[in-house]
């Protein structure tokens, strides 16, 4: 990685280049963040921090169209999706301003004796955030907002293809009135990020990205005894066992799968359908997938845009081709045109195929037939991932059983795209180790200090 650049994936045009920072710049960034933590952040009140965080949310809304256009160019997100992402980032940021007292307040403990005891939350210091390209604003909002509210400083290394959205976020924190160093954007190489992780001024690291990135960062953080939060990939199951409205189920399935042109870590990717509904679901699902309009991400009629880069489209192409070579049935799609990839449906995927164990990051889905609830749960859990999951059933008791049995950080019953600022987000197994959003997010990087008074 030699530098940061904006390459429009819809056209392949290289629009702008941003050089990787110098070693002196690394020192300047670390010194600024550490200085802000030991200075203004330590002396400010939670009310002061919350007021400025609220202003950051307002700036998201005031600059909505400008911010959205940036990420359409950077990673090809359809404009309507980009606008929705900016709105969601504003809502998340505002949530932590609204709930600042809750996320920083003391938690009393009932003690076995006289006196009092409380858990008091205090910040750790400067944190390094390593963020992905698929949601350039949303991912940052759910990391930065709660941590600044609790009093941590942020050093943010964004994806190399998102330099302009990265700069726009930093500018909003500055324009909101935060002193220098509270939020620092860095165009850092992987080697420079490693240097930052090793530096004693960095108290913790948050990574959202691939298994490979998470494993590398966690290993390095562990060597230096740093707290690390991981939000990684997913291959979420979408289980359909019974329904009074199959058309609505199919609509939800396609909407969730095609969100962000299929490039969402918690999108359903494996569709597990009871045998009595399988044929009808497959027919309707395939027709709806194929009907999704791909094109210029700035065009209103485009449901999906290109994948984030030519390399991303080539990876998906290789995965689908390998699946067919190994015996899977290509029901629809499977064709790449530059960074664009046709909506694709696979069936007949078996355990001996590579795609059975992989995450399909793009507009592609595998559909499975099962004969029972037990088989559905076993198939859903037969993965190294454990991020989200979706269950459709008309039986409330069955919904509870499956929700308990599924090995995932999140279970959504009879709904999709129901993420909200107050709901924690995160997974288990190879999908990660932490929670973001909701009140749990603010507990990831704090000292939960016991204060016991006799």
Secondary structure, DSSP 4 states (H G I P E B T S, - for coil): --EEEEE-TTT--EEEEEEPPPHHHHHHHHHHHHHHIIIIIHHS-HHHHHHHHHHHHHHHHHTHHHHHHHHHHHH---HHHHHHHHHHHHHHHHHHHHTHHHHHS-EE---SSSSEEEEEEEE--EEEEE--STTTTHHHHHHHHHHHHHT-EEEEE--TT-HHHHHHHHHHHHHTTPPTTSEEEE---HHHHHHHHHSTTEEEEEEES-HHHHHHHHHHHHHTT-EEEEE----EEEEE---S-HHHHHHHHHHHHHGGGG--TTSEEEEEEEHHHHHHHHHHHHHHHHTPPB--TTSTT-SB---SSHHHHHHHHHHHHHHHHTT-EEEE---EETTEE--EEEE---TTSGGGTS---SSEEEEEEESSHHHHHHHHHSSS--S-EEEE-S-HHHHHHHHHHS-SS--EES-SS---TTS-B--SGGGBS--BSTGGGGGTTEEEEEEEE-
